[in-house]
Amino acid sequence: MSPWFPSPPPVTDAELLKASAAGDDASFALLYRRNAGLIKGRLRRRCGDPELIDEVLQDTFLAVWRSAHRWNGSGEVQAWIWGIAVRRLADALRSHLGRPDLLPPVVEDRPSAEEELLRDVRYGDVGQALSRLAPDLQLVLRVTVEQQLTTREAAELLGIPQGTVKTRMMRARAVLRHSLT
């Protein structure tokens, strides 16, 4: 294209990441604007300290910027970024062990519906059925249900194809359904 009509900016996250790896700061800025809010929202569900969340978010995107060239092109970019964010948050929380203020804030004094459900799941019939699942099925359930990851994100995080995630979820449901009836 001529200098009068520059080429249009990349439109997918994958294109933005590739352009970022090649040194295109504008593409990285757009990648950040597209993904930072979602990543920050997910981090808020796992940590109650807004300053630590901001620090983890900054560390995450610094790591993305530094390692953009390492992305192999498989899976979704957003899931790849989320995987980095989860590891950065785990590192940050590990270095702040013993600080209950880092847990997500509790709005009410009584346990939330999710906490009650998880308690029932861990110690009731469902918990026993879950404990009997094969480890690969348990892992897929854990990342898709407890961590609320999409199939794409779970596949990227676990390093397996999306179809495998779906198949394992179907198998897990079938085994649980059989165990609980």
N, C-alpha and C positions, 0 to 999 in steps of 0.2 A: 504494500500500500504506500501511497505517497505521504510525505510528512504533513500534508494538509488534511488528510483523512486517516488518522491512526486506526489501527485495527481495534475491534471491540474488545473490551476486557473479557477474561475468561468467565464463564458462567457457573460451572459446577465447582463444588468444593475440591474435587480431585484436580481440576484444572488450576484452581487457585493455589493449591498446595504445590503443584509442580512448578508454577510460575514463581512462587515464593522461594522454592529451592534454587531456582535460577537467579535469585536476587531481586525479584520484583516486589518492592516494599508496598506498593499500592494493592497488589493482590493479597499480600499477607494482611494488610489492614482490613480489607473486605472479608477475608476469611475469619478474622477476629470478630468483626461486627456481626457476621452471620451466626457465629457459634458461641460467643462468650456468654450471652444471656442464658442460653439453655444449660451450658456447663455450670454456670454460677447457680442457677436454680437447683440443679441436681446436687451440687455440693451443699447447698443450704439444708437439704433433707438429711444430710449426714453429719453436719457440724453446726454448732450454735454460735460460733464466734465469727462475726462478720469480718473482722480484721484478718483472721486466719484464712477465711474463705477468699478474700481479696488477694492475699499472699499466695495461696495455692493456685488461684486462677492466673496470676502473673507468672508464677513458676511454670505452670502448664504451658502457656503460650510461648514463653521463652524457650522451653524444651521443644515445642512444635517448630518454632522458627529455626532453632539450631539443628534439628534432626529432620527437617522436611525432606531432605534428599534421601533419607533412609526408608521412607514410606514406599512399600513395594507395589502399590497400585491395587492390591486386593482388598476387598471389603470397603466399608464406608469410611470416609475421612472423619466424620463426626464420631464414630465409634472408636476410631484410632485415637482421637483427641481425648475422648472420655476415658479410655484406658490409661492414658498418661495422667489425666487428672486424678483418677482413683489412686494410682500409685503415689502421686505427689501428696494427696490428702493423707494416705496411710503413713507416709514418712513423717508428715507434719504432726499427725496425732501421736505417733510413736514417740516423737521428741517432746511431747507435752503430756505424757502419761500422768494420770492422777489429777487431771483438771476436769471436774464434772461440768464446768461452765462451757466446755467445748461440745457437749452433747446438744442436739437440737432442742430448742426451748419447748417446755411442756406448757400448753395453754391452760389446762385444767388440772385440778388436784387428783382427780380420779384417772385411772388408766384409759388411754384412748381405745377406740374400737379395734384398731390394728394391734395394739399391745395385748388386749384380751384375746383376740383371735390367735395371735402368735403363741400366747401362753397355752391356749387350748390345743393348738396344733402341735406344739412341742411335747406336751404331756398327755394328750388324749389319744384316742384311737388313730387319728390322722398322723400324729407324731410317730407312733409305733409303725404305721404303714410306711411313712417316709423313711424311717431308719432302715427298713428292709429293702429299699430300692438300691439298685446298683449305683456305685459312686458316680458314674458318668451321667446317670439320670438325675441324681440328687443335685449335682453341680448345675445342670441346665435349669432345673427348677429354682435353685437358689438365685441364680443371676437374673432370670426372667421374672420371677415372682417377688422375691425379697428386695432385689436391687432395682426392680422395675425397668429392666433393659428391654429394648425391642429385640426382635429376632436378629436383625442386622447387627445391633450393638453386641448382643450375646455372642454371635458368631465371631465377630472381630476380637472380642475380649478373650474368648476361649480358643481362638485360632482354628476354628472348624467351619465348614460350609454352612450357610443358612439352612439348607435342606436337612443337614444333620441335626441342627438345633430343633427344627420342626418335628423331625422323626423321633428324637429323644423325648420331646414334650408329649407327643402322642403316645409313645410307649409308657412314659411315666404315668400319664392319665389313666391308661388302660390298666396298668398294674395297680394303681391306687384304687380305681373303681372296683376291681376284682377283690382287693384286700378288704375294702370297706363294706362289701355287700355280704 
